[in-house]
Amino acid sequence: MITRTTFPSRPEQSRGNVVQFTGPRQVEVASHESAGLPPGHLRVRTRYSGISAGTELTAYRGTNPYLTRTWDAEARLFRDGAAGIEYPVAGWGYSEVGEVTEVSPELVGRPGVPASGDLVWGSWGHRSEGIVPVERMTGHTLPSGLEPLAGAFARVGAIAYNAVLAADIHVGEDVAVFGQGVIGLLTTRRAQLNGARVTAVDALDGRLATARSYGATHALNARTDAVAERIRGATDGAGADVAIEISGACPALHEALRSVTVGGRVVASGFYQGDGAGLRLGDEFHHNRVQLICSQIGGVPPQLAGRWTVERLQRTFLALVAEGRVDVSGLVSHVVPVAEAADAYALLDEHPADALQVVLSF
């Protein structure tokens, strides 16, 4: 369990910095003037910011769909012909934790609004200072007893939690989790807490060893094991009740579809790129009448929308960490000074076996 660490006070700065991509696989840390605080906002000095090895790497590599198409929010469609974002792409990142240094005067004392000096979690990007609307920070004070670093897991923990809710897991069911990066390991642990027998699947033996410590009953290597056959063999030929695909690799999604029972459920929670090479929907998906469900952190499963929200997912996940039921400290492989951000992205891109959660420190 993570415990709180006391940090020395730091002087106010008139300039800040932000991590930005200036092109595919090109990273720089840019300096800028600190802006004034508008009404309805908080100023937060960043302590830590976690790098997403999924969504962020798509922008780093140049494969993110927003770089070639525009998202029409009203029509809920991507439109060809123009890019939604262009380089330089500044301030990506959605897993931040920091200290409130200024509160807009009209907000001081309002219930639920963090006070100056509070440690808070949220999403304001890889920047030394966030100016964040109060509605995005209400109730975001870090739970008592947690080290600030734990707050950097609120969003990734919610992604895992959301996938498990979409999977609708029941006690005693067999669940396969494809992908054992940070979110996959948290999914494995959350599924195990739900009462599932979990089979963890990944191509890296080191991650599979970690998956066992996070609650997996079985661990299979996607490169060397006949995964679907092994899962069916362990379930008297039936297949898993549910598979959760978290890696974002289309061949892994295909193997997840092969691994579940007739009428089983597959939750696709990865961020898939390209045209889906390796995914054959005329095979087991069609003949076994598999349910394929998308889980995406923009919302909770529709059947739970009356009781659950993304905010509740994040707060509940951090509560599980505070209670010692989920360990996040064991997932941090590297804490990198923000000045070395380019090296951090290169590590995740080129040597994924050597890293789990990489965190930028400010």
C-alpha positions as CSV (number, residue, x, y, z in Angstrom):
1,M,0.0,0.0,0.0
2,I,1.3,3.5,-0.9
3,T,1.8,5.9,2.0
4,R,1.9,9.7,1.9
5,T,5.2,11.4,1.3
6,T,5.9,14.9,2.5
7,F,7.4,17.2,-0.2
8,P,9.2,20.5,0.4
9,S,7.4,23.7,-0.7
10,R,8.5,25.1,-4.0
11,P,8.7,28.7,-5.2
12,E,6.1,30.1,-7.5
13,Q,7.3,30.2,-11.1
14,S,6.4,32.8,-13.8
15,R,7.1,30.3,-16.6
16,G,6.0,26.8,-17.2
17,N,6.8,24.0,-19.5
18,V,4.8,21.5,-21.6
19,V,5.7,18.3,-23.4
20,Q,4.8,18.4,-27.1
21,F,5.2,16.2,-30.2
22,T,6.6,18.2,-33.1
23,G,6.3,15.3,-35.5
24,P,6.2,11.5,-35.5
25,R,8.7,10.3,-32.9
26,Q,9.8,13.9,-32.2
27,V,9.4,15.2,-28.6
28,E,10.4,18.5,-27.1
29,V,9.8,20.3,-23.8
30,A,8.6,23.8,-24.6
31,S,8.7,26.8,-22.2
32,H,5.8,29.3,-22.0
33,E,4.6,32.2,-19.8
34,S,2.3,31.2,-16.9
35,A,-1.3,32.5,-17.7
36,G,-3.5,34.3,-15.3
37,L,-6.2,32.4,-13.5
38,P,-9.7,33.0,-15.0
39,P,-12.9,32.8,-12.9
40,G,-14.1,29.3,-12.2
41,H,-10.7,27.7,-12.3
42,L,-7.9,26.2,-10.1
43,R,-4.2,26.4,-10.7
44,V,-2.4,23.1,-10.0
45,R,1.4,22.6,-9.9
46,T,2.1,19.2,-11.3
47,R,4.0,16.6,-9.3
48,Y,3.7,13.6,-11.6
49,S,2.1,12.8,-14.9
50,G,1.8,9.2,-16.2
51,I,2.4,8.4,-19.9
52,S,-0.2,6.3,-21.6
53,A,1.5,3.5,-23.6
54,G,-1.6,3.2,-25.8
55,T,-3.4,6.5,-26.8
56,E,-0.3,8.7,-26.4
57,L,2.0,6.4,-28.4
58,T,-0.5,6.7,-31.3
59,A,0.1,10.5,-31.4
60,Y,3.9,10.0,-30.8
61,R,4.1,7.5,-33.7
62,G,1.7,9.4,-36.0
63,T,-1.0,6.8,-36.2
64,N,-3.8,8.5,-34.2
65,P,-6.9,9.0,-36.4
66,Y,-7.2,12.6,-35.4
67,L,-4.0,13.3,-37.3
68,T,-5.6,12.4,-40.6
69,R,-9.3,12.8,-40.1
70,T,-11.7,15.1,-38.2
71,W,-14.1,13.9,-35.5
72,D,-17.6,15.2,-36.1
73,A,-19.0,15.2,-32.5
74,E,-22.6,16.0,-33.6
75,A,-22.7,13.2,-36.2
76,R,-20.5,10.9,-34.1
77,L,-18.4,10.2,-37.3
78,F,-14.9,10.7,-38.5
79,R,-14.7,12.8,-41.6
80,D,-12.0,12.4,-44.3
81,G,-10.3,15.4,-45.9
82,A,-8.8,17.3,-43.0
83,A,-6.9,16.5,-39.8
84,G,-8.5,17.2,-36.5
85,I,-5.2,17.9,-34.9
86,E,-1.8,18.9,-36.3
87,Y,1.7,19.0,-35.1
88,P,2.9,20.3,-32.8
89,V,0.6,18.4,-30.5
90,A,1.0,19.9,-27.0
91,G,0.0,18.7,-23.6
92,W,-1.2,15.2,-24.2
93,G,-1.5,13.1,-21.1
94,Y,-4.5,12.3,-18.9
95,S,-3.0,10.9,-15.6
96,E,-1.8,13.9,-13.6
97,V,-1.5,14.6,-9.9
98,G,-0.4,17.9,-8.3
99,E,-0.8,20.5,-5.6
100,V,-3.4,23.3,-5.8
101,T,-1.6,26.6,-5.7
102,E,-4.4,29.1,-6.5
103,V,-8.2,29.0,-6.3
104,S,-10.4,31.5,-8.1
105,P,-11.7,33.8,-5.3
106,E,-15.4,33.0,-5.8
107,L,-14.7,29.3,-5.4
108,V,-13.0,29.5,-2.0
109,G,-14.8,27.5,0.6
110,R,-17.3,26.0,-1.8
111,P,-18.2,22.3,-0.8
112,G,-16.1,19.8,-2.8
113,V,-13.7,22.3,-4.2
114,P,-10.1,21.6,-3.4
115,A,-8.3,24.2,-1.3
116,S,-4.9,25.8,-1.9
117,G,-2.3,23.2,-0.7
118,D,-4.5,20.2,-1.4
119,L,-3.1,17.3,-3.5
120,V,-5.4,16.6,-6.4
121,W,-5.7,14.2,-9.3
122,G,-7.1,14.8,-12.8
123,S,-6.3,15.4,-16.5
124,W,-4.5,18.5,-17.6
125,G,-1.7,17.0,-19.7
126,H,2.1,16.8,-19.4
127,R,2.6,20.4,-18.3
128,S,4.2,21.8,-15.2
129,E,1.1,23.8,-14.3
130,G,-2.6,23.1,-15.0
131,I,-5.3,25.7,-15.1
132,V,-8.4,23.5,-14.7
133,P,-12.1,24.3,-14.7
134,V,-13.6,23.7,-11.2
135,E,-16.1,21.2,-12.5
136,R,-13.3,18.9,-13.5
137,M,-11.7,19.1,-10.1
138,T,-14.6,18.9,-7.7
139,G,-14.1,15.9,-5.4
140,H,-10.6,15.2,-6.8
141,T,-8.7,15.7,-3.6
142,L,-6.4,12.7,-3.2
143,P,-7.7,10.2,-0.6
144,S,-6.0,10.4,2.8
145,G,-2.9,8.2,3.2
146,L,-1.9,7.9,-0.5
147,E,1.4,9.1,-1.9
148,P,0.9,11.6,-4.7
149,L,2.2,9.1,-7.3
150,A,-0.9,7.0,-6.8
151,G,-3.1,9.7,-8.1
152,A,-1.5,9.3,-11.5
153,F,-3.4,6.0,-11.8
154,A,-7.0,7.3,-11.5
155,R,-7.7,7.4,-15.2
156,V,-6.0,4.2,-16.2
157,G,-7.6,2.4,-13.3
158,A,-11.0,3.7,-14.4
159,I,-10.4,2.3,-17.9
160,A,-9.7,-1.1,-16.4
161,Y,-12.7,-0.8,-14.1
162,N,-14.9,0.2,-17.0
163,A,-13.9,-2.9,-19.0
164,V,-14.7,-5.2,-16.1
165,L,-18.1,-3.6,-15.7
166,A,-18.8,-4.1,-19.4
167,A,-17.7,-7.7,-19.1
168,D,-20.5,-8.3,-16.5
169,I,-18.4,-10.9,-14.6
170,H,-20.0,-13.3,-12.1
171,V,-18.3,-15.3,-9.3
172,G,-16.8,-18.5,-10.6
173,E,-16.6,-17.5,-14.2
174,D,-13.6,-18.0,-16.5
175,V,-12.2,-14.8,-17.9
176,A,-9.3,-14.3,-20.2
177,V,-7.5,-10.9,-20.3
178,F,-5.5,-10.2,-23.4
179,G,-2.7,-7.7,-22.8
180,Q,-0.8,-7.3,-19.5
181,G,0.5,-3.8,-19.7
182,V,-0.5,-1.4,-16.9
183,I,-4.2,-1.3,-17.8
184,G,-4.3,-5.1,-18.5
185,L,-2.7,-5.9,-15.1
186,L,-5.3,-3.7,-13.4
187,T,-8.0,-5.4,-15.4
188,T,-6.7,-8.8,-14.2
189,R,-6.7,-7.7,-10.6
190,R,-10.2,-6.2,-10.9
191,A,-11.6,-9.3,-12.6
192,Q,-10.1,-11.4,-9.8
193,L,-11.7,-9.2,-7.2
194,N,-15.0,-9.9,-9.0
195,G,-14.6,-13.6,-8.4
196,A,-13.3,-14.7,-11.8
197,R,-10.7,-17.3,-12.6
198,V,-8.4,-15.2,-14.8
199,T,-6.2,-16.4,-17.6
200,A,-3.7,-13.7,-18.5
201,V,-2.4,-13.5,-22.0
202,D,0.6,-11.5,-23.2
203,A,3.7,-11.8,-25.5
204,L,6.1,-10.9,-22.7
205,D,7.0,-13.4,-20.0
206,G,7.9,-10.7,-17.5
207,R,4.4,-9.2,-17.7
208,L,2.9,-12.7,-17.3
209,A,4.9,-13.2,-14.1
210,T,3.5,-9.9,-12.8
211,A,0.0,-11.0,-13.9
212,R,0.2,-14.0,-11.5
213,S,1.0,-11.7,-8.6
214,Y,-2.1,-9.6,-9.6
215,G,-4.4,-12.5,-9.4
216,A,-4.2,-14.5,-12.6
217,T,-4.7,-18.3,-12.2
218,H,-3.2,-19.1,-15.5
219,A,-0.7,-17.2,-17.8
220,L,-0.2,-17.9,-21.5
221,N,2.3,-16.5,-23.9
222,A,0.6,-15.3,-27.1
223,R,3.7,-16.1,-29.2
224,T,4.4,-19.6,-28.0
225,D,1.1,-21.0,-26.6
226,A,-1.9,-22.1,-28.6
227,V,-4.0,-19.7,-26.6
228,A,-7.6,-20.5,-27.6
229,E,-6.9,-24.2,-27.4
230,R,-5.3,-23.9,-24.0
231,I,-8.2,-21.9,-22.6
232,R,-10.7,-24.4,-24.0
233,G,-8.7,-27.3,-22.5
234,A,-8.8,-25.7,-19.1
235,T,-12.6,-25.2,-19.3
236,D,-13.6,-28.7,-20.3
237,G,-13.7,-27.7,-24.0
238,A,-16.2,-24.9,-23.4
239,G,-14.1,-21.8,-23.6
240,A,-14.0,-18.8,-21.4
241,D,-17.2,-17.1,-20.4
242,V,-15.7,-13.7,-21.1
243,A,-12.6,-12.3,-22.7
244,I,-11.3,-8.7,-22.3
245,E,-9.0,-7.5,-25.0
246,I,-6.9,-4.5,-23.7
247,S,-3.8,-4.5,-25.9
248,G,-5.3,-2.8,-29.0
249,A,-3.8,-5.5,-31.3
250,C,-6.2,-6.8,-33.9
251,P,-4.7,-10.4,-33.9
252,A,-5.2,-10.4,-30.1
253,L,-8.9,-9.4,-30.5
254,H,-9.2,-12.3,-33.0
255,E,-7.7,-14.7,-30.5
256,A,-10.1,-13.4,-27.8
257,L,-13.0,-14.2,-30.1
258,R,-11.7,-17.7,-30.6
259,S,-11.3,-18.2,-26.9
260,V,-14.8,-17.7,-25.6
261,T,-17.7,-20.2,-25.3
262,V,-20.8,-20.2,-27.6
263,G,-22.7,-17.0,-26.9
264,G,-19.7,-15.8,-24.9
265,R,-18.8,-12.1,-24.5
266,V,-15.7,-10.3,-25.7
267,V,-15.0,-6.8,-24.5
268,A,-12.8,-4.8,-26.9
269,S,-11.2,-2.1,-24.7
270,G,-8.0,-1.5,-26.7
271,F,-7.4,1.4,-29.1
272,Y,-7.1,-0.3,-32.4
273,Q,-5.2,1.3,-35.3
274,G,-5.3,0.7,-39.0
275,D,-7.6,-1.6,-41.0
276,G,-7.9,-4.7,-38.6
277,A,-5.4,-7.0,-40.3
278,G,-5.7,-10.4,-38.6
279,L,-9.3,-10.1,-37.5
280,R,-11.5,-12.6,-39.3
281,L,-15.2,-12.1,-38.4
282,G,-16.4,-15.0,-40.5
283,D,-14.7,-17.6,-38.3
284,E,-15.4,-18.2,-34.6
285,F,-17.1,-14.9,-34.1
286,H,-19.8,-15.8,-36.6
287,H,-20.1,-19.5,-35.9
288,N,-20.2,-19.2,-32.1
289,R,-22.5,-16.2,-32.0
290,V,-20.0,-14.2,-29.9
291,Q,-21.1,-10.9,-28.3
292,L,-18.6,-8.2,-29.1
293,I,-18.8,-5.1,-26.9
294,C,-16.8,-1.9,-27.0
295,S,-15.6,-0.4,-23.7
296,Q,-14.3,3.2,-24.0
297,I,-13.7,5.6,-21.2
298,G,-15.9,8.3,-22.7
299,G,-18.8,6.6,-20.9
300,V,-19.9,3.6,-18.8
301,P,-21.9,0.6,-20.1
302,P,-25.4,1.8,-21.0
303,Q,-27.2,-0.5,-18.6
304,L,-25.3,1.0,-15.7
305,A,-25.5,4.7,-16.7
306,G,-28.1,5.4,-14.0
307,R,-25.7,4.3,-11.2
308,W,-22.2,4.7,-12.6
309,T,-20.3,7.5,-14.1
310,V,-16.7,7.9,-15.2
311,E,-16.2,10.1,-12.1
312,R,-17.4,7.3,-9.9
313,L,-15.1,4.8,-11.7
314,Q,-12.1,7.0,-10.9
315,R,-13.0,7.7,-7.3
316,T,-13.9,4.1,-6.6
317,F,-10.6,2.9,-8.1
318,L,-8.6,5.2,-5.9
319,A,-10.6,4.0,-2.9
320,L,-9.6,0.5,-3.7
321,V,-5.9,1.6,-3.8
322,A,-6.3,3.4,-0.5
323,E,-7.8,0.3,1.1
324,G,-4.9,-1.8,-0.1
325,R,-7.0,-4.0,-2.4
326,V,-5.2,-2.8,-5.6
327,D,-1.5,-2.2,-5.7
328,V,-0.2,0.5,-8.1
329,S,3.2,1.0,-6.7
330,G,4.4,-2.3,-8.3
331,L,3.4,-1.0,-11.7
332,V,5.8,2.0,-11.8
333,S,8.9,1.0,-13.6
334,H,10.4,4.4,-14.3
335,V,10.0,7.9,-12.9
336,V,11.7,10.2,-15.4
337,P,12.4,14.0,-15.1
338,V,10.3,15.9,-17.6
339,A,13.4,17.3,-19.2
340,E,14.1,13.7,-20.4
341,A,10.6,13.1,-21.8
342,A,11.9,12.2,-25.3
343,D,13.9,9.3,-23.7
344,A,10.7,8.1,-21.9
345,Y,8.7,7.9,-25.1
346,A,11.5,6.2,-26.9
347,L,11.7,3.6,-24.1
348,L,8.0,2.8,-24.4
349,D,8.1,2.7,-28.2
350,E,11.3,0.7,-28.7
351,H,11.7,-1.4,-25.6
352,P,8.2,-2.2,-24.2
353,A,9.6,-5.3,-22.4
354,D,11.7,-3.0,-20.2
355,A,8.9,-0.7,-19.0
356,L,5.4,-0.7,-17.4
357,Q,4.1,2.6,-16.1
358,V,6.5,5.4,-17.0
359,V,5.9,8.6,-15.0
360,L,7.2,12.1,-15.7
361,S,8.2,14.0,-12.6
362,F,8.0,17.8,-12.5
